[in-house]
Amino acid sequence: MSTPPNRALRCPTCRTLVTAGEGNFPFCSDRCRLIDLGKWASGAYRISSPILDPDVLEGLENTPRRQEDDDDRGDR
């Protein structure tokens, strides 16, 4: 599936207007692409969804929570 060349979006990193025909689309540059990748790698972005499998839930209940998780929720 290709994107029409006249479509334009904002770069997710710096918000610069980028057209679909540019080589780094949807980013404006390789630098912004690497910044975004670094955020994923460092855990700055998270995709959360409920865990519905009872076996997985049981395993998580026995695992101590990380301090980062407590800080993210404001529990101090």
VENPEQUI-V352393 format. One record per residue. OMEGA is omega in radians with two decimals (* if undefined). NEAR is the number of other C-alpha atoms within 10 Angstrom. D_LAST is the distance of its C-alpha to the last C-alpha in Angstrom with 2 decimals. Layout:
{{OMEGA	NEAR	D_LAST} {OMEGA	NEAR	D_LAST}}
//
This chain:
{{3.14	3	46.91} {-3.13	5	47.39} {3.10	11	46.09} {-3.06	10	48.80} {-3.11	10	49.41} {3.14	9	49.23} {-3.14	10	45.68} {3.09	16	43.15} {3.03	15	39.36} {3.07	15	36.75} {-3.12	19	35.34} {-3.09	15	31.74} {-3.03	16	30.75} {3.07	12	32.75} {3.06	12	34.19} {3.11	13	37.81} {-3.09	13	40.41} {3.08	21	41.64} {-3.05	21	44.62} {-3.12	17	44.87} {-3.11	14	47.80} {-3.02	13	45.84} {-3.09	12	45.13} {-3.10	16	41.32} {0.22	18	40.82} {3.09	20	38.27} {3.14	25	37.11} {-3.10	22	39.21} {3.08	17	39.31} {3.12	12	38.49} {3.13	12	35.95} {3.10	18	33.93} {-3.13	17	34.33} {3.06	13	32.92} {3.12	13	29.94} {3.11	16	29.13} {3.11	12	29.72} {3.10	13	27.37} {3.08	12	24.54} {-3.08	12	25.29} {-3.12	10	25.57} {-3.14	9	22.26} {3.12	9	20.38} {3.05	9	19.85} {3.11	12	21.73} {3.01	9	20.89} {-3.12	5	23.10} {3.05	6	21.53} {-3.14	6	23.65} {3.08	6	23.49} {-3.06	10	24.56} {-3.11	8	27.54} {-3.10	8	29.05} {3.13	9	28.44} {3.13	9	29.06} {3.12	10	26.32} {3.14	12	23.84} {3.12	10	24.83} {3.14	9	24.25} {-3.14	12	20.73} {-3.12	9	19.75} {-3.11	8	20.82} {3.11	8	18.96} {3.13	7	15.58} {3.10	10	13.01} {3.12	8	12.45} {3.13	10	9.36} {-3.12	9	10.61} {3.11	10	10.51} {-3.13	11	6.82} {-3.12	10	6.65} {-3.10	9	9.70} {-3.14	8	8.69} {3.11	8	6.09} {3.13	8	3.78} {*	7	0.00}}
//
